[in-house]
Each structure stands twice: as C-alpha cells, then as structure tokens.
C-alpha cells in the first residue's frame, strides 16, 4: 500500500475514534416571560418567570398532537428538554401547560404556542430553540400604556343651556365718598422664623450607580455581601444552561469558575460569570443578565476564535472600559 493511502487511512481511523462515542440526542431550549401588559408580544415590561410548566407536543401517527416532554422553568425563566435519539421535531410545538410555585401570579393565562426551530445538527445531535413563550396575569398592570387605568376618557360635549335672560340694569346711585383713613404707625413685622434642621442624606442606591468589578474583587471575602441574586455555590449548568453543562460539566460552581485561566473556554467562563454578577449589581453595566447568558451560549456554539472574542468583550466590560470604576465597599 502506498504511503499516501496509509496516511489517509490513519487519519480516517483517528477521526472515527474521536466521534465514535457520540450518541444521538435532541435538545430543546427556550424562555418563558411574564407578559405584564397582556399585549401578546415581548416588551420592556416583561421579565423571566420561575415555575412555569412547558410541554412539547408533536403530531402522532393518527395526526393528533401528543405530548412528548414537560419541564419547569428555572429562576432565569429558561427550560430545556432532552430527548434521546434524533426524532423529527420540526413539526412540534412548545406551549405553557401549567404553573407551579414561584410564578408570582403570572400564570392566569398563556400566550400562543411556538414552533420549534432547528439551530444546528451535527454527529446525530440536534439543537432546537423556541421563541419566548408568554405567561400572562389575570389583568394588565396599572403602569402599562394600554391598561384600563391609564386610558384617557373621550371628551364629553356639554349640552347647550337655554339662553339666559338678563334683567334690566338698575339705575346706579351716586358714589359714596369714603372718609380718608387716618395715618397709622409703622407696619407690623413678624419675627424671623427659626431655621429648619437640614434634611438627612438620602440612603445610597448601589444598583443605580455605575459599577464594574473584575473577577478578583468578586472572590474576596470582604465583598461577599454583593452576591445578592446569585450564590457562590450555584452550579454553572443551572445558570448558563445545557451548552455550558456539556462543556464544563454539572459539578462546577460559580465561585469555582472564577479561577479558570490558561484556556480559552476557562477564560470565557470566568469572565462570563463575572459579567453576570456585575449585571445584577449595576443597572448601568453594558450587559443585562439575559444578554450575558445569550452571548455565553452563542460563543460556546461557535469556534475558538469566537470564544476568545466574547471573553475579551466580557473582560473589557468587567474592567469598566476606562470610564466605570468598581464601587465595592467592605461588608460589615
């Protein structure tokens, strides 16, 4: 056998051994938002809702829709379903099937169903996404633009009254002369009012302040009180979803992910976790929490160059981009 054929055979055997253990699975992921204004579409007033049950229905052999899977959203409003094998899911739909604990009264009604969309298929693995599902309260919130409390009533045209008959003007008597007012003393002056004490200073509102802190600050024990929304022992797979679970495993925690270095994917996880903490700590941080999770998953689905590109953007945002400082104070 000629040496080029031997080299080609060796490359084929190595490639087959690398992909041999892969088994086919289908992953479905999506988000449930609370449609506070009941307008039927995603707006600035909507937020992720916890504890909503989502089911996936597919057409059966008789044409009737059959429920294949049901999952409950986490505190980020995300849900993910894993189906063994590679069934054909392009004709399937995701819909809200119930509410559980944590929905905070936003489960009185459900929005329209959404069709599954195939993102990519590789090595018998398929990844589907679903447009946001909407869960609605019993009635829209008062601050919504189209809520009943904020509608302006139509102007009412008053009825025209009958004409008023003006009585005749009486004859004016001659003017009465008023005697002059005698001279008085100087006007009375009130004593000056005492000065009011100064108002106490307004309490600080750190969430409205511009702040961006690097990962070294988040790992220091004197700043532990700034972990308000997320806990250090929360699993990375729960926060960032199934793509992060496949790459980093299901045992690594958020505090454990902030020591990664020397590898593009470890650097991405470290800076992504730091960006998520900064987004919850400051309203003026360049990324919001959902944006951090989305950019993290897009990078994990792309190439190594995209991983490094996203990690660099997170690192710049965490350092403040030269115009935003870290506003941490030691916890009491």
C-alpha positions as CSV (number, residue, x, y, z in Angstrom):
1,X,0.0,0.0,0.0
2,X,1.4,3.4,-1.0
3,X,2.3,5.8,1.8
4,X,-0.4,8.4,0.9
5,X,-3.1,5.8,1.2
6,X,-1.7,4.7,4.6
7,X,-1.7,8.3,5.8
8,X,-5.3,8.7,4.7
9,X,-6.4,5.5,6.4
10,X,-4.7,6.6,9.6
11,X,-6.4,10.0,9.6
12,X,-9.8,8.3,9.0
13,X,-9.3,5.9,11.9
14,X,-8.3,8.7,14.3
15,X,-11.4,10.8,13.2
16,X,-13.7,7.7,13.6
17,X,-12.3,7.1,17.1
18,X,-12.9,10.7,18.1
19,X,-16.6,10.7,17.1
20,X,-17.3,7.1,17.8
21,X,-18.6,7.5,21.4
22,X,-21.1,10.3,20.3
23,X,-24.7,9.3,20.7
24,X,-27.7,11.0,19.2
25,X,-29.7,13.4,21.3
26,X,-32.1,16.2,20.6
27,X,-32.0,19.3,22.8
28,X,-34.9,21.9,23.0
29,X,-34.4,25.1,24.9
30,X,-36.4,28.3,25.4
31,X,-37.5,31.0,27.8
32,X,-40.9,32.0,29.4
33,X,-41.6,35.7,30.0
34,X,-44.3,37.3,32.1
35,X,-46.4,39.4,29.7
36,X,-47.4,42.0,32.3
37,X,-49.3,44.2,29.9
38,X,-51.1,41.3,28.2
39,X,-50.3,42.8,24.8
40,X,-49.2,39.4,23.3
41,X,-45.6,40.3,22.4
42,X,-42.3,40.8,24.1
43,X,-41.8,44.3,25.5
44,X,-39.6,46.2,28.0
45,X,-42.2,45.5,30.8
46,X,-41.8,41.7,30.5
47,X,-39.4,39.6,32.8
48,X,-38.5,35.9,33.1
49,X,-40.8,33.9,35.3
50,X,-40.0,30.9,37.5
51,X,-42.0,27.7,38.0
52,X,-44.0,27.7,34.6
53,X,-44.6,24.2,33.2
54,X,-43.8,23.9,29.5
55,X,-44.8,20.9,27.4
56,X,-43.7,19.9,23.9
57,X,-46.4,18.4,21.6
58,X,-45.8,16.6,18.3
59,X,-48.1,15.1,15.7
60,X,-48.7,11.4,16.2
61,X,-49.3,8.7,13.6
62,X,-53.0,9.5,13.6
63,X,-52.4,13.2,13.2
64,X,-53.4,14.1,16.8
65,X,-50.9,16.1,18.9
66,X,-49.1,14.0,21.5
67,X,-47.2,15.4,24.5
68,X,-43.6,14.1,24.5
69,X,-42.0,16.1,27.3
70,X,-42.7,18.5,30.1
71,X,-40.3,20.7,32.0
72,X,-40.4,23.6,34.5
73,X,-38.6,26.9,34.1
74,X,-35.8,27.9,36.4
75,X,-35.3,31.3,38.1
76,X,-33.9,32.7,34.8
77,X,-37.1,31.7,33.0
78,X,-35.2,29.0,31.0
79,X,-36.3,25.5,30.3
80,X,-34.5,22.7,28.4
81,X,-35.7,19.3,27.3
82,X,-33.5,16.4,26.2
83,X,-34.9,13.6,24.0
84,X,-32.9,10.5,23.4
85,X,-32.3,9.6,19.8
86,X,-32.9,12.0,16.9
87,X,-36.6,12.2,16.3
88,X,-38.1,14.6,13.8
89,X,-39.2,17.6,15.8
90,X,-39.7,20.2,13.1
91,X,-43.5,19.8,13.2
92,X,-43.6,20.1,17.1
93,X,-44.7,23.0,19.2
94,X,-43.9,24.2,22.7
95,X,-46.7,25.6,24.9
96,X,-47.4,26.6,28.5
97,X,-49.2,23.7,30.3
98,X,-49.4,24.9,33.9
99,X,-47.9,26.9,36.7
100,X,-46.1,26.0,39.9
101,X,-44.5,27.6,42.9
102,X,-42.6,30.9,42.1
103,X,-44.8,32.1,39.2
104,X,-45.8,35.2,41.3
105,X,-49.3,35.4,40.0
106,X,-48.3,35.5,36.4
107,X,-49.9,32.2,35.3
108,X,-53.6,33.1,34.9
109,X,-53.4,32.8,31.1
110,X,-51.0,31.5,28.5
111,X,-49.8,33.1,25.3
112,X,-49.7,31.5,21.8
113,X,-47.8,28.3,21.2
114,X,-44.4,28.5,19.5
115,X,-42.9,26.2,16.8
116,X,-39.5,24.5,17.3
117,X,-36.7,25.9,15.2
118,X,-33.6,23.8,14.3
119,X,-30.4,25.7,15.1
120,X,-27.8,23.1,14.1
121,X,-27.4,19.3,13.6
122,X,-24.0,17.6,14.0
123,X,-22.9,14.0,14.6
124,X,-26.6,12.8,15.2
125,X,-27.1,15.7,17.7
126,X,-29.8,18.3,17.1
127,X,-30.3,21.6,18.9
128,X,-33.7,23.3,18.7
129,X,-34.7,26.7,20.1
130,X,-38.1,28.2,20.7
131,X,-39.2,31.8,20.6
132,X,-40.2,33.2,24.0
133,X,-43.4,31.9,25.4
134,X,-45.7,34.4,27.2
135,X,-47.4,33.8,30.6
136,X,-50.0,36.4,31.5
137,X,-51.5,37.7,34.8
138,X,-55.2,38.0,35.3
139,X,-55.3,41.6,34.3
140,X,-52.6,44.0,33.0
141,X,-50.5,46.0,35.4
142,X,-51.6,49.6,36.2
143,X,-48.3,51.1,34.7
144,X,-48.9,49.6,31.3
145,X,-49.7,52.1,28.5
146,X,-52.9,50.3,27.4
147,X,-54.2,49.3,30.8
148,X,-57.8,50.4,31.8
149,X,-56.5,52.7,34.5
150,X,-54.4,54.7,32.0
151,X,-56.9,55.2,29.2
152,X,-57.9,58.8,28.7
153,X,-61.7,59.2,28.6
154,X,-63.2,60.8,25.5
155,X,-64.2,64.4,25.9
156,X,-67.9,64.9,26.7
157,X,-69.6,67.7,24.9
158,X,-71.8,69.5,27.4
159,X,-75.4,70.2,26.4
160,X,-76.1,73.8,25.4
161,X,-78.1,75.5,28.2
162,X,-81.1,77.7,27.3
163,X,-80.4,81.4,26.8
164,X,-80.4,83.4,30.0
165,X,-82.5,86.5,30.1
166,X,-80.5,89.4,31.5
167,X,-82.6,91.6,33.8
168,X,-82.6,95.3,33.2
169,X,-79.7,97.1,34.7
170,X,-80.8,99.2,37.7
171,X,-80.0,102.9,37.9
172,X,-76.6,103.4,39.6
173,X,-76.8,105.6,42.7
174,X,-74.3,108.4,43.2
175,X,-71.0,107.2,44.6
176,X,-70.5,107.4,48.3
177,X,-67.5,109.3,49.5
178,X,-65.3,107.3,51.9
179,X,-63.6,109.4,54.6
180,X,-59.8,109.3,54.5
181,X,-58.0,106.7,56.5
182,X,-56.1,108.2,59.4
183,X,-52.3,107.7,59.4
184,X,-51.1,104.6,61.2
185,X,-47.7,103.6,62.7
186,X,-45.1,101.5,61.0
187,X,-46.4,98.2,59.7
188,X,-46.1,95.2,62.0
189,X,-43.3,92.8,61.1
190,X,-43.3,89.2,62.2
191,X,-40.2,87.9,63.9
192,X,-37.9,85.8,61.6
193,X,-38.8,82.1,61.6
194,X,-36.2,79.7,63.1
195,X,-34.1,77.7,60.7
196,X,-35.2,74.2,60.0
197,X,-32.7,71.4,60.6
198,X,-31.0,70.0,57.5
199,X,-32.6,67.0,55.9
200,X,-30.9,63.7,56.4
201,X,-28.9,62.4,53.4
202,X,-30.7,60.0,51.1
203,X,-29.6,56.4,51.6
204,X,-27.3,55.1,48.8
205,X,-28.8,53.1,46.0
206,X,-25.9,51.0,44.7
207,X,-28.0,49.3,42.0
208,X,-28.4,52.7,40.2
209,X,-24.7,53.5,40.4
210,X,-22.3,52.7,37.5
211,X,-20.0,49.9,38.7
212,X,-17.9,47.2,37.1
213,X,-15.6,44.9,39.1
214,X,-13.1,42.3,37.9
215,X,-13.2,38.7,39.0
216,X,-10.5,39.2,41.6
217,X,-12.8,41.5,43.6
218,X,-15.8,39.1,43.5
219,X,-13.7,36.3,45.1
220,X,-12.5,38.4,48.1
221,X,-14.3,37.5,51.4
222,X,-14.8,41.2,52.4
223,X,-17.2,41.7,49.5
224,X,-19.3,38.6,50.0
225,X,-22.4,40.7,50.6
226,X,-22.6,41.8,47.0
227,X,-23.6,38.3,45.9
228,X,-27.2,39.3,46.3
229,X,-29.0,37.4,43.5
230,X,-26.6,34.5,42.8
231,X,-25.0,32.3,45.4
232,X,-21.3,31.3,45.2
233,X,-22.3,27.6,45.3
234,X,-24.8,27.8,42.5
235,X,-24.0,25.4,39.6
236,X,-22.8,26.8,36.3
237,X,-25.0,24.4,34.4
238,X,-28.1,25.8,36.1
239,X,-27.2,29.4,35.3
240,X,-25.9,29.1,31.7
241,X,-27.9,26.1,30.5
242,X,-27.2,22.8,28.7
243,X,-24.5,24.1,26.4
244,X,-22.4,25.1,29.5
245,X,-23.2,21.8,31.1
246,X,-21.8,19.9,28.1
247,X,-18.6,22.0,28.1
248,X,-17.9,22.4,31.8
249,X,-19.8,19.5,33.4
250,X,-22.5,19.7,36.1
251,X,-20.5,20.0,39.3
252,X,-18.6,23.3,38.8
253,X,-19.9,26.2,40.9
254,X,-19.9,29.9,40.1
255,X,-17.1,30.7,42.7
256,X,-15.1,27.8,41.3
257,X,-15.4,29.0,37.7
258,X,-13.7,32.3,38.6
259,X,-10.3,30.8,38.9
260,X,-10.0,29.5,35.4
261,X,-7.1,30.6,33.2
262,X,-4.7,29.3,30.6
263,X,-7.5,28.0,28.3
264,X,-9.9,30.0,26.1
265,X,-13.0,28.2,27.4
266,X,-12.0,28.6,31.1
267,X,-11.3,32.3,30.4
268,X,-14.8,32.7,28.8
269,X,-16.4,31.0,31.8
270,X,-14.5,33.2,34.3
271,X,-15.3,36.5,32.5
272,X,-18.9,35.4,31.7
273,X,-19.6,34.7,35.4
274,X,-18.1,38.0,36.4
275,X,-20.2,39.9,33.8
276,X,-23.4,38.2,35.1
277,X,-22.6,39.2,38.6
278,X,-21.8,42.8,37.5
279,X,-25.1,43.0,35.5
280,X,-27.1,42.1,38.6
281,X,-25.1,44.6,40.7
282,X,-25.4,47.7,38.5
283,X,-28.1,48.8,36.2
284,X,-25.6,50.8,34.1
285,X,-23.4,47.8,33.3
286,X,-23.1,47.3,29.5
287,X,-24.8,43.8,29.6
288,X,-28.1,42.8,31.2
289,X,-28.4,39.3,32.7
290,X,-30.2,37.7,29.8
291,X,-27.7,39.3,27.4
292,X,-24.7,37.7,29.2
293,X,-26.4,34.2,29.1
294,X,-27.1,34.6,25.4
295,X,-23.6,35.8,24.4
296,X,-22.1,32.9,26.5
297,X,-24.2,30.3,24.7
298,X,-23.5,31.8,21.2
299,X,-19.8,31.6,21.9
300,X,-20.0,28.0,23.1
301,X,-21.8,27.1,19.8
302,X,-19.1,28.8,17.7
303,X,-15.4,28.5,17.1
304,X,-12.5,29.0,19.4
305,X,-11.9,32.4,17.8
306,X,-15.5,33.4,18.8
307,X,-14.9,32.1,22.3
308,X,-11.8,34.4,22.6
309,X,-13.7,37.3,21.1
310,X,-16.6,37.0,23.5
311,X,-14.2,36.6,26.5
312,X,-12.3,39.7,25.5
313,X,-15.6,41.8,25.3
314,X,-16.6,40.5,28.8
315,X,-13.2,41.3,30.2
316,X,-13.4,44.9,28.9
317,X,-16.8,45.4,30.4
318,X,-15.7,43.9,33.7
319,X,-12.8,46.3,33.8
320,X,-15.1,49.3,33.2
321,X,-13.8,50.2,29.7
322,X,-11.8,53.1,31.3
323,X,-15.0,55.1,32.3
324,X,-16.6,53.0,35.1
325,X,-15.0,52.2,38.5
326,X,-15.7,49.4,41.0
327,X,-18.0,50.7,43.7
328,X,-17.4,47.9,46.3
329,X,-17.2,48.8,50.0
330,X,-16.2,46.3,52.7
331,X,-19.2,44.4,54.1
332,X,-20.0,44.9,57.7
